[in-house]
């Protein structure tokens, strides 16, 4: 902790923008003079005026939560909070939906982590998302994103209910990735949602979805038509008709209010605005010019990598580049200039 206090005032050096929404921008980097200590900034000074009260309400919850769990292995370290935003340590690890742990030791450690958080009077309240659980390089459990965390002075009925829901949501991860490890007691617990959860699902979640998806441009983009099949042929013909465009790749990504957007990567020296003028109606939502598309040995575009970029799935991209080092050099400039910074995914 003394080391953290010594470097806390150092200037933040940004490296990668991971996510941007109406409430914050999440950027990883390091502190000047300490390149071996990775950190994450939840940047708030660029939030629109109308969203700042909610953004800072969430930030204060995160600050209180992180302050309360300091010293618990598997929780981020709060470095500082100021008018720019909230700075915390980077937690190395693989998100659960990629790690898919089947080792009982990981789930025991996850229980240990929740138990220590409970002793500190903290409930996370957002660990139903597998992205908020990590498997560290040592095979331990870690949690991130304390925006919705609650700190409790009293260990009353509400606290016990929220702590139980944290445990139940952890068991949902166990059911998804290691169902054979579930005990009969855990099976029963998974079927018994707390009363506040049932009320939230029946009432509050509907209002939440309306506000976030309709008014604040969040979306999961469920079950929509594949626009690449409908609009792709005309778009491809129009763009490749220009002599400077040598190849294009068309991907889909989640749009607000359950829509699907088209994300076009165009191999050319033209600007995005020039490409947009060439595109026929209905025009793609995003067009990114690139110097060179990543390709397979047969010369076809690497749609697997480009789809991950279009949908802003950085964790999977890092895994891909770790397995294919030769691919990384060409992908990194495309990733750095990517146009979709949301964390929403398309679901069939």
C-alpha positions in Angstrom: 0.0 0.0 0.0 2.9 2.3 0.7 4.1 1.9 -2.9 0.6 2.9 -4.1 0.7 6.0 -2.0 4.1 6.9 -3.4 3.0 6.7 -7.1 -0.6 7.8 -6.8 0.2 11.4 -7.9 2.0 10.4 -11.0 0.5 11.4 -14.4 -1.8 8.8 -16.1 -0.5 7.7 -19.5 -3.3 6.4 -21.6 -2.8 3.4 -23.9 -6.1 1.8 -24.9 -9.7 3.0 -24.9 -11.8 -0.1 -23.9 -15.3 1.3 -23.6 -17.2 4.6 -24.0 -20.8 5.2 -23.0 -22.9 8.1 -21.7 -21.6 7.7 -18.1 -17.9 7.3 -18.6 -14.9 6.3 -20.7 -12.8 3.4 -19.6 -9.1 3.6 -20.6 -6.2 1.4 -19.6 -2.6 2.6 -19.3 0.1 3.2 -16.7 1.4 5.9 -14.4 4.3 7.9 -15.7 7.6 6.4 -14.5 5.9 3.1 -13.6 5.3 1.3 -16.9 5.2 -2.1 -15.0 2.2 -1.0 -13.0 -0.9 -1.1 -15.3 -3.9 0.9 -14.2 -7.5 1.7 -15.5 -9.1 5.2 -15.6 -12.8 5.6 -15.5 -12.8 9.0 -17.1 -15.7 11.3 -16.2 -14.7 14.8 -17.2 -16.1 14.3 -20.7 -19.5 13.1 -19.6 -22.4 15.3 -20.9 -23.8 17.8 -18.4 -27.2 16.0 -18.3 -25.6 12.7 -17.4 -23.1 13.9 -14.8 -25.3 13.5 -11.7 -25.9 9.8 -12.5 -22.3 9.3 -13.6 -20.9 10.7 -10.4 -23.5 8.8 -8.3 -22.2 5.6 -9.9 -18.6 6.7 -9.5 -19.1 7.5 -5.8 -20.6 4.0 -5.3 -17.5 2.5 -7.0 -15.1 4.6 -4.9 -16.8 3.6 -1.6 -16.9 -0.1 -2.7 -13.2 -0.2 -3.7 -12.2 1.6 -0.6 -13.9 -1.0 1.5 -12.4 -4.0 -0.2 -8.8 -2.8 -0.2 -6.5 -5.6 0.8 -8.8 -8.4 -0.4 -7.0 -10.5 -2.9 -8.9 -10.5 -6.2 -10.3 -6.9 -5.8 -8.8 -3.9 -7.6 -6.8 -1.3 -5.7 -8.2 2.2 -5.6 -5.4 4.6 -6.5 -7.1 8.0 -6.6 -10.3 9.8 -7.4 -10.4 13.4 -8.6 -12.3 15.6 -11.1 -10.9 13.6 -14.0 -12.3 10.4 -12.7 -11.5 7.2 -10.9 -8.1 5.5 -11.2 -7.7 1.9 -10.1 -5.2 -0.9 -10.6 -5.6 -3.2 -13.6 -6.5 -6.8 -12.8 -4.7 -9.3 -15.0 -6.9 -12.2 -16.0 -9.2 -13.8 -18.5 -12.9 -13.0 -18.4 -15.0 -15.9 -17.3 -16.8 -16.4 -20.6 -13.4 -17.0 -22.2 -11.7 -18.9 -19.4 -14.7 -21.2 -18.7 -13.1 -22.6 -15.5 -13.8 -26.2 -14.7 -11.4 -26.5 -11.8 -13.2 -26.7 -8.4 -10.4 -24.6 -6.9 -11.5 -21.6 -8.9 -15.1 -21.8 -7.5 -13.8 -22.3 -4.0 -11.7 -19.2 -4.4 -14.7 -17.3 -5.8 -16.6 -18.2 -2.7 -13.7 -17.0 -0.5 -13.7 -13.7 -2.4 -17.4 -13.2 -1.8 -17.0 -14.2 1.8 -14.3 -11.6 2.4 -16.3 -8.9 0.6 -19.3 -9.8 2.8 -17.1 -9.4 5.9 -16.1 -5.9 4.7 -19.8 -5.0 4.3 -19.7 -4.9 0.5 -22.0 -6.5 -2.0 -21.0 -6.3 -5.7 -24.5 -6.5 -7.3 -23.3 -7.0 -10.8 -21.6 -10.3 -10.9 -24.3 -12.0 -13.0 -22.1 -10.7 -15.9 -19.3 -13.2 -16.6 -17.2 -10.2 -17.9 -17.0 -9.0 -14.3 -15.3 -12.2 -13.1 -11.7 -13.0 -14.0 -9.5 -16.0 -13.8 -6.0 -14.7 -13.0 -2.8 -16.1 -14.5 -2.4 -18.0 -11.2 -5.9 -19.6 -11.5 -7.4 -17.4 -8.8 -10.8 -15.6 -8.8 -11.0 -11.8 -9.2 -13.9 -9.3 -9.7 -13.9 -5.9 -11.4 -16.4 -3.1 -12.1 -17.7 -1.9 -8.7 -20.1 0.7 -10.2 -23.1 -0.9 -8.8 -21.5 -2.1 -5.5 -23.1 -1.2 -2.2 -21.4 -0.7 1.2 -23.4 -1.5 4.3 -22.8 -0.3 7.8 -25.4 -2.6 9.2 -25.7 -6.3 8.4 -29.5 -6.3 8.2 -32.0 -8.1 6.1 -31.2 -6.1 3.0 -27.5 -6.7 3.2 -28.0 -10.4 3.8 -30.4 -10.6 0.8 -27.9 -8.8 -1.5 -25.0 -10.9 -0.4 -27.1 -14.0 -1.0 -27.8 -12.8 -4.5 -24.1 -12.2 -5.2 -23.5 -15.9 -4.2 -26.4 -17.1 -6.4 -25.1 -15.1 -9.3 -21.7 -16.7 -8.8 -23.4 -20.1 -8.9 -25.0 -19.2 -12.2 -21.5 -18.9 -13.6 -20.7 -22.3 -12.1 -23.8 -23.7 -13.8 -22.8 -22.3 -17.1 -19.1 -23.5 -17.1 -18.9 -26.4 -14.6 -22.5 -27.7 -14.0 -21.1 -31.1 -12.9 -19.6 -29.4 -9.8 -22.9 -28.1 -8.5 -24.1 -29.6 -5.2 -27.8 -30.4 -4.5 -27.8 -27.4 -2.2 -26.5 -25.1 -4.9 -29.0 -26.4 -7.4 -31.8 -25.5 -4.9 -30.3 -22.0 -4.3 -30.3 -21.3 -8.1 -34.0 -21.9 -8.2 -34.8 -19.6 -5.3 -34.5 -15.9 -6.4 -34.8 -13.4 -3.6 -38.1 -11.4 -3.4 -36.3 -8.1 -4.3 -34.9 -9.8 -7.4 -38.4 -11.1 -8.4 -39.9 -7.6 -7.9 -37.0 -6.1 -10.0 -37.5 -8.5 -12.8 -41.3 -7.8 -12.9 -41.1 -4.0 -12.6 -37.8 -2.1 -12.3 -36.0 -3.9 -15.0 -38.6 -3.0 -17.6 -38.1 0.7 -16.7 -34.3 0.2 -16.7 -34.4 -1.3 -20.1 -36.5 1.5 -21.5 -34.3 4.2 -20.1 -30.9 2.6 -21.0 -31.9 1.2 -24.4 -34.3 3.8 -25.7 -33.2 7.0 -24.0 -29.5 6.4 -23.4 -28.5 4.4 -26.4 -27.6 1.1 -24.8 -28.5 -2.2 -26.5 -28.0 -5.9 -26.6 -29.2 -6.1 -30.1 -31.2 -9.3 -29.7 -32.6 -11.4 -32.6 -32.4 -9.0 -35.6 -32.1 -9.5 -39.3 -28.7 -10.0 -40.8 -28.2 -6.8 -42.6 -25.0 -7.9 -44.1 -27.0 -10.3 -46.3 -29.7 -7.7 -47.2 -27.6 -4.6 -47.8 -24.1 -6.1 -48.3 -24.1 -6.9 -52.0 -25.1 -3.4 -53.1 -22.7 -1.9 -50.6 -19.8 -4.1 -51.7 -20.4 -3.3 -55.4 -20.5 0.5 -54.8 -17.4 0.6 -52.7 -15.3 -1.8 -54.8 -16.3 0.2 -57.8 -13.9 2.9 -56.7 -10.4 2.3 -58.0 -8.7 3.1 -54.7 -10.7 0.5 -52.7 -9.0 -2.8 -53.0 -11.2 -4.9 -50.6 -13.9 -4.4 -48.0 -15.2 -6.5 -45.0 -18.7 -6.1 -43.7 -19.5 -6.9 -40.1 -22.5 -6.3 -37.8 -22.6 -4.9 -34.3 -25.3 -4.0 -31.7 -27.2 -0.7 -32.2 -29.4 1.2 -29.7 -33.0 -0.1 -29.2 -32.3 -3.7 -30.4 -31.0 -2.8 -33.8 -28.1 -4.1 -35.9 -25.6 -1.8 -37.4 -23.2 -2.4 -40.3 -19.5 -1.8 -39.7 -17.4 -1.7 -42.9 -13.6 -2.0 -43.0 -12.4 -0.7 -46.4 -8.8 -1.2 -47.6 -8.0 2.1 -49.2 -6.4 5.5 -48.9 -9.7 7.4 -48.8 -11.2 9.1 -45.8 -14.2 7.8 -43.9 -16.3 10.7 -45.2 -15.3 10.0 -48.8 -16.3 6.4 -48.4 -19.6 7.4 -46.9 -20.4 9.4 -50.0 -19.7 6.3 -52.2 -22.0 4.0 -50.1 -25.6 3.5 -51.3 -28.6 3.9 -49.1 -29.3 2.6 -46.5 -25.7 3.6 -45.6 -23.6 1.7 -43.1 -23.4 3.2 -39.6 -19.6 2.9 -39.4 -16.9 2.9 -42.1 -13.3 2.5 -41.1 -10.6 2.9 -43.8 -7.6 0.7 -43.1 -4.2 0.5 -44.8 -4.3 -3.3 -45.0 -6.9 -5.8 -44.0 -5.8 -8.9 -42.0 -5.9 -11.9 -44.4 -5.9 -15.7 -44.4 -3.2 -17.5 -46.4 -5.6 -17.6 -49.4 -6.0 -13.8 -49.4 -9.5 -13.6 -48.0 -10.1 -11.1 -45.1 -9.9 -12.4 -41.5 -13.5 -12.0 -40.7 -13.0 -13.6 -37.3 -10.6 -10.8 -36.2 -12.5 -8.0 -37.9 -15.8 -9.1 -36.2 -14.1 -8.9 -32.8 -12.9 -5.4 -33.6 -16.3 -4.3 -34.9 -18.0 -5.6 -31.7 -15.2 -4.2 -29.4 -14.3 -7.6 -27.9 -10.8 -6.7 -26.8 -10.2 -9.6 -24.5 -10.8 -12.1 -27.3 -8.6 -10.1 -29.6 -5.8 -10.2 -27.1 -6.1 -14.0 -26.9 -6.1 -14.2 -30.6 -3.0 -12.1 -31.0 -1.2 -14.0 -28.2 -1.8 -17.2 -30.2 -0.9 -15.6 -33.5 1.9 -13.1 -32.9 2.3 -12.5 -36.7 -1.3 -11.2 -36.8 -0.8 -8.6 -34.0 1.3 -6.1 -36.0 -1.5 -5.6 -38.6 -4.3 -5.7 -36.1 -3.1 -3.1 -33.6 -3.5 0.0 -35.7 -7.0 -1.1 -36.8 -7.9 -1.8 -33.1 -6.6 1.6 -32.1 -8.7 3.4 -34.7 -11.9 1.3 -34.1 -15.2 3.2 -34.1 -17.4 1.1 -31.9 -16.5 1.5 -28.2 -19.7 0.0 -26.6 -19.6 -3.3 -24.7 -22.9 -4.6 -26.1 -23.1 -7.9 -28.0 -25.5 -9.3 -30.6 -27.5 -12.3 -29.4 -29.5 -14.7 -31.6 
